[in-house]
Amino acid sequence: MGQQSQRSSDKRDEQIAQLKAELERAYLIINQLQQENAQSHSQEAYFQNDDGHGYPLFDNGVSNSHSQKPPHRVRRHISKSSFNKLAQLQFVAIVAAVASGLAIVGVIVTSFKTKNVKEQIAKSSVSQTLNLPSHPPIVPTWAIAKSLPVPSRQLVRENSELAYNLQTNPNFIQSQYLQVIVNDLVNLTIAKGLPKKPLSITLINAKTGEIAGYHQDILRYPASVVKMFWLVALYAQIENGIWTNESDFNPYIAKMIYESDNEAASFIVDQITNTQSLPELKGEEFQKWQGQREQVNRFFQQAGYKDINISQKTFPLPYLKLPEPKGSDLQLRRDPNNYTKPIRNKITTEQAARLLYETCYMKQAVSPEASIKICGWLKRDINSEVWKKEPPDPDKFNPIRAFFGESLANTDVRLDSKAGWTSNSRQEAAVVATPDDQTIYILAIFADDPTYANDYKIFPKMSRLVYDRMTAHSFLK
């Protein structure tokens, strides 16, 4: 009797698993159909826009700067039959989802006769589907065109929140020699007629744990450097089993990191916080949304990244028709104590350098395996024959041109970096290692002023100065 009972239990579990899979597939079908429907409406509204304003379908990775001319508007007609077909498909998918859900309930009700009710509910997939997001994920246009998969959470992990695994700041040692190098960087900017007040610098000798800086504890706008923080938060969720398939994220990560694409970054922020950019919300609804979005802040703050703010998306976001923050994103930027000054992402150069030290040198961020993957995404090809072609337009974002790697092209160093660039600022954080690993250092520079944004030579010059001093010092030792 015991064996028969076990076989019945195993059969029930197998049925539940099969029906759960059918329900997930049906739900994904609904998501995709709703997305296609929303996209059709969005495209219709875009092409019928009479005010002459449009936004390019592909972002150049530069927030709020170097805008492209809107494409010529062509009126697009979507046939009634197409919408009818979509509605029919949605109906079929919904029926399938409901039928699957009812079937699961039926299996569970039957099992109540032989098992404890509380135990069965804990194991049933009904308890796992209660937290399905109320809004299907909004996918960028280019992802739809390529039929890219939409990452899906494990149903029991809909509202899981994690903390960064490294809870204490590394015990860096202040270095007089490194401080001389940093001071010379500041003097270089002054000699070039650039302001030093909006400048922050952190320099770390990774092999010795020595550090020096200038205004390195001041929270500054990081532009797209923030994307490497989102990447670490994402891998923490992947490593903790929140997502069903890691590879589903690869196309979005590649576009976010290699091209610094804002749309891919927006999609990833939505996924890791289980939120979306919504119209303005009221009261408790906004507080709940805000709490979910700000979990990326808490992820790092609990590990000593004091006062870091990385909950704001980078703009523009053409696929959402958002050239700038609106709705819930705009609400998130409102400072109740100062309505004239919006809340922006804020990171110190010391925090950016610390994250690279923990990830790419110590390989302890999230896990050794995750650290290797994260740094793999940050690896840059500094061969001039490569980076000068991608893209050739100097007004488009290029992670080497006008950044640290440009002046290191003839050195054979390994460069892991994330750069940021807007019309008002220039930023980069990078790990530089010589081929023999005799010299490994981390350099982070944030320059929150238009003069740096418009100077294409200053970051390469600063980078080369540091490289020459660090390699000479290593040789002498």
C-alpha positions as CSV (number, residue, x, y, z in Angstrom):
1,M,0.0,0.0,0.0
2,G,2.9,2.3,0.8
3,Q,4.5,1.8,-2.6
4,Q,1.1,2.4,-4.3
5,S,0.6,5.6,-2.3
6,Q,4.1,6.8,-3.3
7,R,3.4,6.0,-7.0
8,S,0.1,8.0,-6.8
9,S,1.9,10.9,-5.2
10,D,4.7,10.8,-7.8
11,K,2.1,10.7,-10.6
12,R,0.2,13.7,-9.0
13,D,3.5,15.7,-8.8
14,E,4.2,14.8,-12.4
15,Q,0.8,16.0,-13.5
16,I,1.2,19.2,-11.6
17,A,4.6,19.9,-13.1
18,Q,3.2,19.3,-16.6
19,L,0.2,21.5,-16.1
20,K,2.3,24.1,-14.5
21,A,4.5,24.1,-17.6
22,E,1.4,24.5,-19.8
23,L,0.2,27.4,-17.7
24,E,3.6,29.1,-18.0
25,R,3.6,28.6,-21.7
26,A,0.1,30.0,-22.0
27,Y,1.0,33.0,-19.8
28,L,4.0,33.7,-22.0
29,I,1.8,33.5,-25.1
30,I,-0.6,36.1,-23.5
31,N,2.4,38.3,-22.7
32,Q,3.7,38.1,-26.2
33,L,0.3,38.8,-27.8
34,Q,-0.3,41.7,-25.4
35,Q,3.1,43.1,-26.2
36,E,2.5,42.8,-29.9
37,N,-0.8,44.5,-29.5
38,A,0.7,47.3,-27.4
39,Q,3.5,47.7,-29.9
40,S,1.0,48.0,-32.8
41,H,-0.9,50.7,-30.9
42,S,2.3,52.4,-30.1
43,Q,3.6,52.4,-33.7
44,E,0.2,53.6,-34.9
45,A,0.3,56.5,-32.5
46,Y,3.9,57.3,-33.4
47,F,3.3,57.4,-37.1
48,Q,0.1,59.4,-36.8
49,N,1.7,61.9,-34.5
50,D,1.0,65.4,-35.9
51,D,3.4,67.4,-33.8
52,G,6.4,66.3,-35.8
53,H,8.3,64.8,-32.9
54,G,9.8,61.3,-33.2
55,Y,12.6,59.4,-31.7
56,P,15.0,57.0,-33.2
57,L,14.4,53.3,-32.8
58,F,18.0,52.6,-31.8
59,D,19.6,54.5,-29.0
60,N,23.2,55.7,-29.3
61,G,23.9,55.0,-25.6
62,V,24.2,58.7,-24.8
63,S,21.7,60.0,-22.3
64,N,20.0,63.2,-23.2
65,S,22.5,64.3,-25.8
66,H,23.5,64.1,-29.4
67,S,19.9,63.5,-30.5
68,Q,19.2,62.1,-34.0
69,K,16.8,63.7,-36.5
70,P,13.4,62.1,-36.4
71,P,12.6,59.7,-39.3
72,H,10.2,60.8,-42.0
73,R,6.7,60.0,-40.7
74,V,4.8,57.5,-42.7
75,R,1.2,56.7,-41.8
76,R,0.8,53.0,-41.1
77,H,-2.5,51.3,-41.3
78,I,-3.3,48.2,-39.3
79,S,-6.1,46.2,-40.7
80,K,-9.2,45.3,-38.7
81,S,-8.7,41.7,-39.5
82,S,-5.2,41.8,-38.0
83,F,-6.6,43.0,-34.7
84,N,-9.5,40.5,-34.9
85,K,-6.9,37.7,-35.3
86,L,-4.9,39.0,-32.4
87,A,-8.0,39.1,-30.2
88,Q,-8.9,35.5,-31.2
89,L,-5.4,34.3,-30.4
90,Q,-5.5,36.1,-27.1
91,F,-8.8,34.5,-26.3
92,V,-7.4,31.0,-27.1
93,A,-4.4,31.6,-24.9
94,I,-6.5,32.9,-22.0
95,V,-8.8,29.8,-22.3
96,A,-5.7,27.6,-22.3
97,A,-4.3,29.4,-19.2
98,V,-7.6,29.1,-17.3
99,A,-8.1,25.5,-18.3
100,S,-4.5,24.7,-17.2
101,G,-5.1,26.5,-13.9
102,L,-8.4,24.7,-13.3
103,A,-6.7,21.4,-14.1
104,I,-4.0,22.1,-11.5
105,V,-6.7,23.0,-8.9
106,G,-8.5,19.7,-9.7
107,V,-5.3,17.7,-9.2
108,I,-4.7,19.4,-5.9
109,V,-8.2,19.0,-4.6
110,T,-8.0,15.3,-5.3
111,S,-4.7,15.1,-3.4
112,F,-6.3,16.7,-0.3
113,K,-7.9,13.4,0.4
114,T,-4.6,11.7,1.1
115,K,-2.3,14.5,2.3
116,N,-2.2,17.2,4.8
117,V,-3.8,20.4,3.4
118,K,-1.1,22.8,4.5
119,E,1.7,20.6,3.2
120,Q,0.0,20.2,-0.2
121,I,-0.6,24.0,-0.5
122,A,3.0,24.6,0.2
123,K,4.0,22.3,-2.6
124,S,1.3,23.2,-5.1
125,S,1.9,25.4,-8.1
126,V,-1.3,27.4,-7.3
127,S,0.5,29.0,-4.4
128,Q,3.4,29.7,-6.8
129,T,1.2,31.5,-9.4
130,L,-0.5,33.9,-7.1
131,N,2.3,36.5,-7.6
132,L,2.3,36.6,-11.4
133,P,3.0,40.2,-12.4
134,S,-0.1,42.2,-13.3
135,H,1.7,43.7,-16.3
136,P,3.4,41.7,-19.0
137,P,7.0,42.8,-19.7
138,I,7.4,45.5,-22.3
139,V,10.0,44.4,-24.7
140,P,12.2,46.8,-26.9
141,T,11.3,46.9,-30.6
142,W,14.6,45.4,-31.7
143,A,14.0,42.5,-29.4
144,I,10.6,41.8,-30.8
145,A,12.0,42.1,-34.4
146,K,14.6,39.4,-33.5
147,S,12.1,37.2,-31.7
148,L,14.3,37.3,-28.6
149,P,13.1,35.2,-25.6
150,V,11.5,37.0,-22.7
151,P,13.2,36.0,-19.4
152,S,10.8,34.5,-16.9
153,R,11.0,34.3,-13.1
154,Q,10.6,31.1,-11.2
155,L,7.0,31.5,-10.0
156,V,7.8,31.1,-6.4
157,R,10.4,33.9,-6.6
158,E,8.2,36.8,-7.9
159,N,9.0,39.1,-5.1
160,S,12.4,37.9,-3.9
161,E,14.8,40.5,-2.7
162,L,18.5,39.9,-2.2
163,A,21.5,41.7,-0.7
164,Y,25.0,42.0,-2.1
165,N,27.1,39.2,-0.6
166,L,30.2,41.3,0.3
167,Q,29.0,43.1,3.4
168,T,32.2,45.0,4.3
169,N,34.3,47.5,2.5
170,P,37.8,46.2,1.5
171,N,40.5,47.3,3.9
172,F,42.3,49.6,1.5
173,I,45.5,51.4,2.6
174,Q,46.2,55.0,1.8
175,S,49.2,55.4,-0.5
176,Q,51.3,58.5,-0.8
177,Y,52.7,57.5,-4.2
178,L,49.2,56.9,-5.6
179,Q,48.2,60.3,-4.2
180,V,50.9,62.0,-6.1
181,I,49.6,60.4,-9.3
182,V,46.0,61.6,-8.5
183,N,47.2,65.1,-7.7
184,D,49.0,65.2,-11.1
185,L,45.7,64.2,-12.8
186,V,43.9,67.1,-11.1
187,N,46.8,69.5,-12.2
188,L,46.5,68.1,-15.7
189,T,42.8,69.1,-15.9
190,I,43.6,72.6,-14.5
191,A,46.3,73.1,-17.1
192,K,43.8,72.2,-19.8
193,G,41.4,74.9,-18.4
194,L,38.9,72.4,-17.0
195,P,37.2,72.8,-13.6
196,K,38.3,70.7,-10.7
197,K,35.2,71.1,-8.5
198,P,33.0,68.6,-10.5
199,L,35.8,66.1,-10.7
200,S,36.2,62.9,-8.7
201,I,39.0,60.3,-9.0
202,T,39.8,57.0,-7.3
203,L,43.0,55.0,-8.0
204,I,43.6,51.5,-6.5
205,N,46.7,49.3,-6.8
206,A,44.8,46.0,-6.9
207,K,47.8,43.9,-6.1
208,T,48.7,45.8,-2.9
209,G,45.3,47.1,-1.8
210,E,46.6,50.7,-1.8
211,I,44.3,53.6,-2.7
212,A,44.2,57.3,-3.3
213,G,41.6,59.8,-4.5
214,Y,40.3,63.2,-5.1
215,H,36.7,64.0,-4.0
216,Q,36.3,60.2,-4.1
217,D,33.5,60.2,-1.5
218,I,31.3,62.7,-3.2
219,L,28.2,61.1,-4.7
220,R,28.0,62.1,-8.4
221,Y,25.9,61.3,-11.4
222,P,27.4,58.1,-13.0
223,A,25.6,58.2,-16.4
224,S,26.0,54.7,-17.9
225,V,28.6,53.5,-15.4
226,V,25.5,52.6,-13.4
227,K,24.8,49.7,-15.8
228,M,27.6,47.6,-14.4
229,F,25.9,47.8,-11.0
230,W,22.6,46.6,-12.5
231,L,24.6,43.8,-14.1
232,V,25.9,42.6,-10.7
233,A,22.4,42.8,-9.2
234,L,21.1,40.8,-12.1
235,Y,23.7,38.0,-11.7
236,A,22.9,37.9,-8.0
237,Q,19.3,37.0,-8.9
238,I,20.5,34.5,-11.6
239,E,22.8,32.8,-9.1
240,N,20.0,32.6,-6.5
241,G,17.7,30.8,-8.9
242,I,15.2,33.6,-9.4
243,W,15.3,33.2,-13.2
244,T,14.5,30.1,-15.2
245,N,17.0,30.6,-18.0
246,E,20.2,32.7,-17.7
247,S,20.9,32.7,-21.4
248,D,17.6,34.6,-22.1
249,F,19.3,37.7,-20.7
250,N,22.4,37.5,-22.9
251,P,21.2,39.6,-25.8
252,Y,20.0,42.3,-23.5
253,I,23.2,42.3,-21.4
254,A,25.3,42.5,-24.6
255,K,23.4,45.5,-25.8
256,M,23.4,47.2,-22.4
257,I,27.1,46.8,-21.8
258,Y,28.7,46.7,-25.3
259,E,26.6,49.5,-26.8
260,S,25.5,51.1,-23.5
261,D,22.0,50.9,-24.9
262,N,19.4,52.6,-22.7
263,E,16.5,50.4,-23.9
264,A,18.2,47.2,-22.9
265,A,19.2,48.7,-19.6
266,S,15.6,49.8,-19.0
267,F,14.3,46.3,-19.8
268,I,16.8,44.8,-17.3
269,V,15.9,47.3,-14.6
270,D,12.3,46.3,-15.0
271,Q,13.2,42.6,-14.7
272,I,15.4,42.8,-11.6
273,T,13.0,45.1,-9.7
274,N,9.7,43.5,-11.1
275,T,8.5,47.0,-12.1
276,Q,7.7,48.9,-15.2
277,S,7.6,52.6,-16.3
278,L,4.0,53.4,-15.7
279,P,1.8,56.5,-15.8
280,E,1.7,58.6,-12.6
281,L,0.7,56.5,-9.6
282,K,-1.2,57.5,-6.5
283,G,-0.6,57.0,-2.8
284,E,0.1,53.5,-1.6
285,E,0.3,52.3,-5.2
286,F,3.3,54.5,-5.9
287,Q,4.9,53.7,-2.6
288,K,4.7,50.0,-3.4
289,W,6.2,50.6,-6.9
290,Q,8.9,52.8,-5.4
291,G,9.8,50.2,-2.9
292,Q,10.2,47.6,-5.6
293,R,12.3,49.8,-7.8
294,E,14.6,51.0,-5.0
295,Q,15.5,47.4,-4.0
296,V,18.6,47.9,-6.3
297,N,19.7,50.6,-3.9
298,R,19.1,48.4,-0.8
299,F,21.0,45.6,-2.5
300,F,24.3,47.6,-2.3
301,Q,23.5,49.9,0.6
302,Q,23.3,46.9,3.0
303,A,26.8,46.0,2.0
304,G,28.3,49.4,2.9
305,Y,27.7,51.3,-0.4
306,K,26.5,54.3,1.6
307,D,23.7,56.4,0.1
308,I,24.2,54.9,-3.3
309,N,21.2,55.6,-5.7
310,I,20.9,53.5,-8.8
311,S,17.1,53.2,-9.1
312,Q,16.7,55.8,-11.9
313,K,16.7,54.6,-15.5
314,T,18.9,56.2,-18.2
315,F,17.1,58.1,-20.9
316,P,15.9,58.5,-23.7
317,L,13.8,55.3,-24.1
318,P,12.4,55.4,-27.6
319,Y,10.5,52.1,-27.3
320,L,8.5,53.5,-24.4
321,K,8.2,56.9,-26.1
322,L,10.0,58.5,-23.2
323,P,12.6,61.1,-24.3
324,E,12.8,62.0,-20.6
325,P,11.4,60.7,-17.3
326,K,7.6,60.8,-17.1
327,G,4.9,59.2,-15.0
328,S,6.2,57.0,-12.3
329,D,9.8,57.6,-13.4
330,L,9.3,61.3,-12.9
331,Q,7.7,60.7,-9.5
332,L,10.8,58.8,-8.4
333,R,12.9,61.9,-9.2
334,R,10.9,64.3,-7.1
335,D,12.6,65.4,-4.0
336,P,9.9,66.4,-1.4
337,N,12.4,68.7,0.2
338,N,13.5,70.5,-3.0
339,Y,11.2,70.5,-5.9
340,T,13.7,72.5,-8.1
341,K,16.4,69.8,-7.9
342,P,15.5,66.3,-9.2
343,I,16.8,63.2,-7.6
344,R,19.4,61.5,-9.9
345,N,21.4,58.4,-9.8
346,K,24.4,59.0,-7.5
347,I,27.6,56.9,-7.0
348,T,31.1,57.8,-5.7
349,T,34.2,56.9,-7.7
350,E,35.3,54.9,-4.6
351,Q,32.2,52.8,-4.9
352,A,32.7,52.2,-8.6
353,A,36.3,51.2,-8.1
354,R,35.4,49.0,-5.1
355,L,32.9,47.1,-7.2
356,L,35.4,46.4,-9.9
357,Y,38.0,45.4,-7.3
358,E,35.6,42.9,-5.8
359,T,34.4,41.6,-9.1
360,C,37.3,41.6,-11.6
361,Y,40.2,41.3,-9.2
362,M,39.1,39.5,-6.1
363,K,36.4,37.6,-8.1
364,Q,34.2,37.5,-5.0
365,A,31.1,39.5,-6.2
366,V,28.1,37.2,-6.1
367,S,30.3,34.2,-6.7
368,P,33.6,33.4,-8.4
369,E,31.7,32.1,-11.4
370,A,29.4,35.1,-11.6
371,S,32.4,37.5,-11.2
372,I,34.1,35.9,-14.2
373,K,31.0,36.3,-16.3
374,I,30.5,39.9,-15.3
375,C,34.0,40.8,-16.1
376,G,33.7,39.0,-19.4
377,W,31.0,41.4,-20.4
378,L,33.1,44.4,-19.3
379,K,36.2,43.3,-21.4
380,R,37.1,45.8,-24.1
381,D,39.0,45.3,-27.3
382,I,41.5,48.2,-27.5
383,N,42.8,47.3,-30.9
384,S,42.5,50.5,-32.9
385,E,41.6,48.5,-36.0
386,V,38.5,47.3,-34.2
387,W,37.2,50.2,-32.0
388,K,37.7,52.9,-34.7
389,K,35.1,51.1,-36.8
390,E,32.4,50.7,-34.1
391,P,30.8,53.1,-34.6
392,P,32.8,55.4,-36.9
393,D,30.7,58.5,-36.0
394,P,32.5,60.4,-33.3
395,D,29.2,61.7,-31.9
396,K,28.0,58.2,-31.2
397,F,28.9,56.3,-28.1
398,N,32.1,54.3,-28.4
399,P,33.6,52.8,-25.2
400,I,37.2,53.3,-26.4
401,R,37.2,56.5,-28.4
402,A,37.7,59.5,-26.0
403,F,38.0,57.2,-23.0
404,F,40.7,55.3,-21.1
405,G,41.4,52.7,-23.8
406,E,42.2,55.1,-26.6
407,S,45.6,55.9,-25.2
408,L,46.4,52.3,-24.3
409,A,46.0,50.9,-27.8
410,N,49.7,50.1,-28.1
411,T,50.2,48.5,-24.7
412,D,48.6,45.1,-24.9
413,V,46.9,45.6,-21.6
414,R,43.7,43.9,-20.5
415,L,40.9,46.5,-20.1
416,D,37.6,45.8,-18.3
417,S,35.6,49.0,-18.2
418,K,32.2,50.7,-18.3
419,A,32.0,54.3,-19.5
420,G,29.3,56.9,-19.4
421,W,28.8,60.0,-21.5
422,T,26.1,62.6,-21.7
423,S,26.0,66.2,-23.0
424,N,26.8,67.3,-19.5
425,S,29.3,64.7,-18.2
426,R,31.9,62.1,-18.9
427,Q,32.6,59.0,-16.6
428,E,34.6,55.8,-16.6
429,A,35.6,53.0,-14.2
430,A,38.1,50.4,-15.4
431,V,40.5,47.7,-14.5
432,V,43.8,47.8,-16.3
433,A,46.2,44.8,-16.2
434,T,49.5,44.3,-18.0
435,P,50.0,41.0,-19.9
436,D,52.3,39.7,-17.2
437,D,50.0,40.8,-14.4
438,Q,52.9,42.8,-12.9
439,T,50.7,45.8,-12.8
440,I,47.0,45.7,-12.1
441,Y,45.2,48.9,-11.1
442,I,41.7,50.3,-11.0
443,L,40.9,53.8,-12.1
444,A,37.5,55.6,-11.8
445,I,36.9,59.2,-12.9
446,F,33.6,61.0,-12.8
447,A,33.6,64.5,-14.4
448,D,30.1,66.0,-14.0
449,D,30.5,69.1,-16.2
450,P,29.8,69.8,-19.9
451,T,33.5,70.9,-20.4
452,Y,34.6,67.3,-19.9
453,A,31.7,65.9,-22.0
454,N,33.0,68.1,-24.9
455,D,36.7,67.3,-24.4
456,Y,37.5,64.1,-26.4
457,K,41.2,64.1,-25.3
458,I,41.2,64.6,-21.5
459,F,40.3,61.0,-20.4
460,P,42.8,59.4,-22.8
461,K,45.5,61.8,-21.5
462,M,44.6,61.0,-17.8
463,S,44.6,57.3,-18.5
464,R,48.0,57.3,-20.2
465,L,49.5,59.4,-17.3
466,V,48.3,56.8,-14.8
467,Y,49.5,53.8,-17.0
468,D,53.0,55.3,-17.4
469,R,53.4,56.0,-13.6
470,M,51.9,52.7,-12.5
471,T,54.0,50.5,-14.8
472,A,57.2,52.5,-14.0
473,H,56.6,52.1,-10.2
474,S,56.0,48.4,-10.7
475,F,59.2,48.0,-12.6
476,L,61.2,49.9,-10.0
477,K,59.8,47.7,-7.2
